[in-house]
Amino acid sequence: MLGKFVKVRVTSPMYSYNKRFGFKYKLNYGIMEGHKTKKNTVQFAYIMGINHPVRNFDGRVIAVVRRHGGKGIVWVVAPKSTRFIVNDIKDAISFGEGSVGYNIECLYESSCGAVIYRDDTDGKKFLLIRNKRSAHWGFPKGHIEPGETNEETAVREVLEETGVKIEIIPGFVKNSEYSIQGKIEKSVSIFLAKTNQCDYKLQEEEIEECGWYSFDESLRVLNYENDKNILNDAMDFINNNNL
């Protein structure tokens, strides 16, 4: 269902009052027409990205909210031109779902990380990791937490995954977008960062391997062409700015 276009018939417009549960709707809420569960019950949806009451809405399914305790699910629909991640959705639906435990599966994911380097006696060395969920080598990165800037996320994720404290170098950021298993649309922001640390401590639950590599070694170790391009751009930035 994620990514599909649906029509929602609004039954509870934005700003209307839910007498049963005692709250005011901060989003339009209604029934997805033409979609029912296996038990032939209707499917409900919140509408994000619209800031006024509407009667009907055509949009894209961007998330499913699975309520704990067998209390069912509710979908989240938004205009195709918008992009909301889990943190955005949690904030938006808190008026109606705040007292209920739930999990969210979202169409969009956003992560931040860094190309990390240190000065060594024989030149620059770059820190690369191999995640346990993948056989591929890349840069440390992770999901944005509520209230964080992208730079703060990169610093925190690097520290959590490798135990390395970094300093973000201003003026460099590369963005990449790709699809995970043809379902999740992921956006990643990669910064440039420096450290004086040689040692590292792996986050054993997530990271399989970690290591310092020269520029040429890094190009051989990295699996994805996009990561190699980012590293090349980072090295050019370092050289052009005498870092």
C-alpha positions as CSV (number, residue, x, y, z in Angstrom):
1,M,0.0,0.0,0.0
2,L,2.9,2.4,0.7
3,G,3.4,4.7,-2.3
4,K,0.0,4.0,-3.8
5,F,-2.4,6.8,-4.8
6,V,-5.8,6.7,-3.0
7,K,-8.9,8.8,-2.5
8,V,-10.0,9.7,1.0
9,R,-13.5,10.8,1.9
10,V,-13.1,13.1,4.9
11,T,-15.5,12.2,7.8
12,S,-13.8,14.4,10.4
13,P,-12.5,17.6,8.9
14,M,-9.6,19.6,10.4
15,Y,-10.7,21.6,13.5
16,S,-13.8,19.4,14.1
17,Y,-14.3,18.0,17.6
18,N,-14.3,14.3,18.6
19,K,-16.8,14.1,21.4
20,R,-16.1,10.5,22.2
21,F,-12.4,10.9,22.9
22,G,-12.4,14.6,23.7
23,F,-9.9,16.1,21.2
24,K,-9.9,18.5,18.2
25,Y,-8.7,17.2,14.9
26,K,-5.5,18.9,13.8
27,L,-5.6,16.9,10.5
28,N,-8.3,15.9,8.1
29,Y,-9.3,12.4,8.8
30,G,-11.5,10.0,6.8
31,I,-12.1,6.8,4.9
32,M,-10.0,5.5,2.0
33,E,-12.5,4.7,-0.7
34,G,-12.3,1.4,-2.4
35,H,-10.0,-0.1,0.2
36,K,-11.2,-2.5,2.9
37,T,-9.5,-5.1,5.1
38,K,-9.9,-8.8,4.7
39,K,-12.7,-8.7,7.3
40,N,-14.4,-6.1,5.0
41,T,-13.9,-3.2,7.4
42,V,-13.2,0.3,6.2
43,Q,-9.7,1.7,6.2
44,F,-9.1,5.1,7.9
45,A,-6.5,7.7,7.1
46,Y,-5.0,10.9,8.3
47,I,-4.2,13.6,5.7
48,M,-1.0,15.5,6.0
49,G,0.3,18.4,4.0
50,I,-3.1,20.2,3.8
51,N,-3.7,23.0,6.3
52,H,-7.4,23.6,5.8
53,P,-10.6,21.4,6.0
54,V,-11.5,19.4,2.9
55,R,-14.2,17.0,1.9
56,N,-12.3,14.7,-0.4
57,F,-8.6,14.3,-1.1
58,D,-6.5,12.4,-3.6
59,G,-3.0,11.6,-2.5
60,R,-0.2,9.1,-1.9
61,V,0.0,6.7,1.0
62,I,3.2,7.6,2.9
63,A,2.8,5.6,6.2
64,V,0.9,3.0,8.1
65,V,0.4,3.4,11.8
66,R,0.0,0.0,13.5
67,R,-1.7,0.4,16.9
68,H,-0.5,-1.8,19.7
69,G,-2.8,-4.3,21.4
70,G,-4.6,-5.4,18.3
71,K,-6.3,-2.0,17.9
72,G,-5.9,-1.9,14.2
73,I,-4.2,0.4,11.8
74,V,-4.6,3.8,10.3
75,W,-2.9,5.1,7.1
76,V,-1.3,8.5,6.5
77,V,-1.9,10.1,3.1
78,A,-0.2,13.3,1.7
79,P,0.3,15.2,-1.6
80,K,2.9,13.7,-3.9
81,S,4.9,16.8,-3.8
82,T,5.5,16.6,0.0
83,R,7.9,14.5,2.0
84,F,7.3,13.5,5.6
85,I,9.5,11.2,7.8
86,V,8.5,9.3,10.9
87,N,9.3,12.2,13.3
88,D,7.0,14.5,11.3
89,I,4.2,12.0,11.3
90,K,4.5,11.3,15.1
91,D,4.2,15.1,15.8
92,A,1.2,15.4,13.4
93,I,-0.9,12.6,14.7
94,S,-0.1,13.0,18.4
95,F,-3.4,14.7,19.0
96,G,-5.3,11.5,18.2
97,E,-2.7,8.8,18.8
98,G,-0.8,10.2,21.7
99,S,-2.2,7.9,24.4
100,V,-2.0,4.8,22.2
101,G,1.2,2.8,21.6
102,Y,2.0,2.3,17.9
103,N,4.7,1.6,15.3
104,I,5.0,3.5,12.1
105,E,6.2,2.2,8.8
106,C,7.0,5.1,6.5
107,L,7.6,5.5,2.8
108,Y,10.3,8.0,3.4
109,E,13.5,7.8,5.5
110,S,16.1,10.4,6.1
111,S,19.6,9.8,7.4
112,C,22.8,11.8,8.0
113,G,26.4,10.8,8.2
114,A,29.9,11.9,7.4
115,V,33.1,11.3,5.4
116,I,35.5,11.3,8.4
117,Y,39.2,11.9,8.0
118,R,42.3,12.3,10.2
119,D,45.8,13.4,9.4
120,D,48.4,10.6,9.6
121,T,52.1,10.5,9.0
122,D,51.6,9.1,5.5
123,G,48.6,11.2,4.6
124,K,44.9,11.4,5.2
125,K,43.1,8.4,6.5
126,F,39.3,7.9,6.2
127,L,37.0,6.0,8.5
128,L,34.7,3.4,6.9
129,I,32.2,0.9,8.3
130,R,30.5,-2.3,7.3
131,N,27.0,-2.6,8.7
132,K,25.7,-6.0,10.0
133,R,22.6,-5.7,7.9
134,S,24.7,-5.4,4.7
135,A,27.9,-6.7,3.2
136,H,28.7,-3.3,1.9
137,W,31.2,-0.8,3.2
138,G,30.2,2.9,3.5
139,F,30.2,6.0,5.7
140,P,28.8,6.0,9.3
141,K,25.2,7.4,9.2
142,G,21.8,7.1,10.8
143,H,18.3,8.4,11.2
144,I,17.4,11.8,12.4
145,E,16.0,12.1,16.0
146,P,13.3,14.6,16.9
147,G,14.7,18.1,17.4
148,E,18.1,17.4,15.8
149,T,19.7,19.3,13.0
150,N,21.2,17.2,10.2
151,E,24.7,18.1,11.5
152,E,23.8,17.0,15.0
153,T,22.5,13.7,13.7
154,A,25.8,13.1,11.9
155,V,27.9,13.8,14.9
156,R,25.7,11.6,17.2
157,E,25.5,8.7,14.8
158,V,29.2,8.6,14.2
159,L,29.8,8.6,17.9
160,E,27.3,5.9,18.6
161,E,28.5,3.6,15.8
162,T,32.2,4.1,16.1
163,G,33.0,5.9,19.4
164,V,34.7,8.6,17.4
165,K,34.2,12.3,18.2
166,I,34.1,14.5,15.1
167,E,34.1,18.1,14.1
168,I,31.9,19.0,11.0
169,I,33.8,21.0,8.4
170,P,31.5,23.8,7.1
171,G,30.7,24.2,3.4
172,F,30.5,20.5,2.4
173,V,27.4,18.4,2.1
174,K,26.4,15.8,-0.5
175,N,22.8,14.4,-0.8
176,S,21.9,11.1,-2.3
177,E,18.5,9.4,-2.8
178,Y,17.8,5.8,-3.5
179,S,15.1,3.1,-3.0
180,I,15.4,0.3,-0.5
181,Q,13.9,-3.0,-1.9
182,G,11.8,-0.9,-4.3
183,K,9.6,0.2,-1.4
184,I,11.3,2.8,0.9
185,E,12.5,6.1,-0.6
186,K,15.6,7.1,1.3
187,S,17.4,10.4,1.4
188,V,20.9,10.7,2.9
189,S,23.0,13.8,3.7
190,I,26.7,13.3,4.0
191,F,29.0,15.9,5.6
192,L,32.7,16.2,5.8
193,A,34.2,15.9,9.3
194,K,37.6,15.7,11.0
195,T,38.9,13.9,14.1
196,N,42.1,13.5,16.0
197,Q,41.2,10.0,17.2
198,C,42.9,6.9,16.0
199,D,41.0,4.4,18.0
200,Y,37.4,3.4,17.6
201,K,34.8,1.4,19.5
202,L,32.2,-0.4,17.4
203,Q,28.5,-0.4,18.2
204,E,28.3,-4.2,18.3
205,E,24.6,-4.4,17.7
206,E,24.8,-2.7,14.3
207,I,28.4,-2.5,13.0
208,E,30.4,-5.5,11.8
209,E,33.7,-3.9,10.9
210,C,35.4,-0.5,11.0
211,G,38.7,0.7,9.8
212,W,41.0,3.6,8.7
213,Y,42.0,3.6,5.1
214,S,44.0,5.8,2.8
215,F,42.2,7.6,0.0
216,D,43.1,5.1,-2.6
217,E,42.3,2.2,-0.3
218,S,38.9,3.7,0.5
219,L,38.0,3.9,-3.2
220,R,38.7,0.2,-3.5
221,V,36.9,-0.7,-0.3
222,L,33.7,1.3,-0.9
223,N,31.1,-0.7,-2.8
224,Y,28.8,1.9,-4.2
225,E,29.8,4.2,-7.0
226,N,27.8,7.1,-5.4
227,D,29.9,6.7,-2.2
228,K,33.1,6.8,-4.3
229,N,31.9,10.0,-6.0
230,I,31.2,11.6,-2.6
231,L,34.7,10.6,-1.3
232,N,36.3,12.1,-4.5
233,D,34.3,15.3,-3.9
234,A,35.4,15.4,-0.3
235,M,39.0,14.9,-1.2
236,D,38.8,17.7,-3.8
237,F,37.2,20.0,-1.1
238,I,40.0,19.1,1.4
239,N,42.7,19.9,-1.2
240,N,41.1,23.0,-2.5
241,N,40.7,24.4,1.0
242,N,44.1,23.2,2.3
243,L,42.5,21.3,5.1
